[in-house]
Amino acid sequence: MPKDRAPTRIQKKNRAMILDAALNVFSAHGFRGATVDQIASEAGLSKPNLLYYFPSKEAIHTALLSGLLEVWLAPLHALDENGDPMEEILAYIQRKLQMSRELPRESRLFANELVQGAPRIHAALSDDLKALVDSKVIILTRWMDQGKIARVHPYHLIFSIWALTQHYADFDVQVRAILGDEDPFEGAEPFVDLLYRKLLTP
């Protein structure tokens, strides 16, 4: 799409439609399995029309991942070193569960990128994500040193939170096949609260 003038309302709408359609296609098929034709069909646009806004599948995927990474880092950014340690950690876990409930396509898009070796976001993981996690590990370690939470490996604590909460989005089909009509999040929220309270109580 030309960049020398501000996009019109229709152009903004079409761009949003393309990104939403691409999110469906990429989260279902991964980057390699997705095609521009599939995305155009999902968006209800012709392929030439789609390519007016994004020159390639790679450009669409990059735009999605760039926006997603900011969303993905926000819950950890919100962990406050001045708050109550246990409640801050539990609130972080609940925010991650909420993301799995509300943003399952985004979670699967991110997971698919990582499974492929993160070729399009590896630099961001090594820089932005690592710096953020390192800064929060310093806070967690300080709380442990002060006896406010039990001493566990701080990096693996964060990894376990990611694994447990994102499972409900990334393996949604498996979870729902086992639980049937039961809402998985109704049981997940009290379970993870109890689990981490027991783990982290000094």
N, C-alpha and C positions, 0 to 999 in steps of 0.2 A: 504494500500500500504506500503511495507517495507520502513522504515525510515533510514536504515543504509547506504544508498547510494543515490546520487543525482538522481532525476527522469530523465528519458530519454525524448527526444522531443515528442515521441509518448505518453508517460505517461502524460506529461503536457497537450498535446492536448486532450487526453481522459478525464482527470480530468476537464478541462475547458468545454468540451462537456457535461459532467454529471451535472456540476453546472448550465450551461445554460438551460439544459433540466429540471432540478429540479426547476429552477426559474419559468419556464412556468407552471409546474404542481402545485407547491405550491401556486403561485399567483392565479391560477384558482380554486383550490380545498381546499386551506388551509392545515395546517399541518395534521389535523386529516383525511381529505378526500384523501390525497395523499398516494400513495403506492410506494414501491421500484419497483414493476413491471411496473407501469406507467412511472416512471422516466427512467428506463432502456429502455423501448419501445421508449420513446421520444428521448433518446440519441442514439438510434440505436445500443444498446449493449445488450448482454445477462445479465441476472440478476447476475450470478456468476462473470462475468467480472466487472460489476459495483461494486459488493461487495469486489472485490480486492482493489479498490480505497477507498471506504468508507464502513465501517462495518455495517452501519445501516442508516435508514431514518433520525434518530436523528442527526447523524454525518454530513450528507449532509446539513440538515437544519441549524445546528450550524455554519457550514462553510460559508453558504450564509449570515446568519445574522451578523456574525462577520465582514465580509467585508462590508456589507451594512451599519452598524452603523457608520463606519468611513466616508463613503460617505455622510450619512445623516447629520452628524455633521459639515461637511466642510463649507456649506454656512453660518452657524451662526458663525463659527470660523472666517470667513473673514470679519465680521462686525468690522470696524476699529474705535476705539475711537478717533483717530486723524483726521478723515475725517469729511466732512460736514454731520451733523446729518441726515437731511432729505434725502440726496442722499444716505447715507449709508443704511438707512432703506429701501428705495425704491430699491436699488440694491440687498439687501438681498431678498426682495419679488420677484424680477425678477429671481434671482437664484433659488428660490424655485419653481417658475412657470416653469422654464426651466427643472428642475428635473422631474416635473410631465409630461412634454412633452416628454422628452427623456428617462425617466426611469419609465414608468408606472407599469411594472411588479414588480420592486423593491418596489415601493410605496405600491402596494397591498399586497406584502409579509409582509412588515412592519405592515400594517394595520391589516392583519389577525392575526399576532402575538399579537398585542395589544388587539384585540377583545377577544382573548383567555386568557387574563390576563397576557400576556408577561412572561410565565413561563421560557423561555430560555434566556431572556435578561433583566429580571427585575432588576438584580444587576447593569447592565450597565446603565439602566435608572435612578436608584436611585443614582448612583455615577457619572459617566462620563457626562451624559446628564444634570443632576441637577446642577453639578458644572459649566458646561458651561453656562447654562441658568442664573444661579445666577450671574455669572461674567458679562454677557451682561446686566442684569437688573440693575446692579450698573452703567453701562455706560449710559443706557437709563435714569435712574433717575437723573444722573448728568446733562445730556442735558436738562431735564425738569427743574431742579433747576436753570440752567443758562438761561432759557427762550428761548432755541433754538428750542424746539418742545413743542407742547401742553402737558399739564399734563393729562395722562391717566394711568390706571393701567398697569404697565410694563409687568407683567406676562401674563395678559389677552391680551395685545397687541401681544405678541409672539404667544399665543395660537390661536388668530384670524388669524394670518398670516399662521400658519400651516393649520388650518381648511379650509381657503379660497383657498390656493394654491393646497393643496393635494386633494381637492375635484375633481379636473379635471382629476386626475389619478384614484383615488379610485372609483369614480362614472362615469367613462368614458362612459359606455353604456347608462346611463341615460342622461348625457349631450348631447351625440351625437344623441340620439333618439329625443331629443327636437330640437336641432339645425339643424338636417339634414346634408346637405353637407357643412355647414359653419364650418370653422376651429375654434374650441372653443378658441384657444389661441390667435388668431388675435383680438378677442374682449376682452379677459381676461386681456391682458397686459395693454392696456390703461385704462381699468376700474379700476383695482387695483391701478394703479398709481394715478388716480384722487381721488379715495376713500381715500387712505392714506394721500395724500397731504392735502385734506380737513380736515381729522381727526386730523392731527398732526401739521398743521400750527398754530403757537401761536397767 
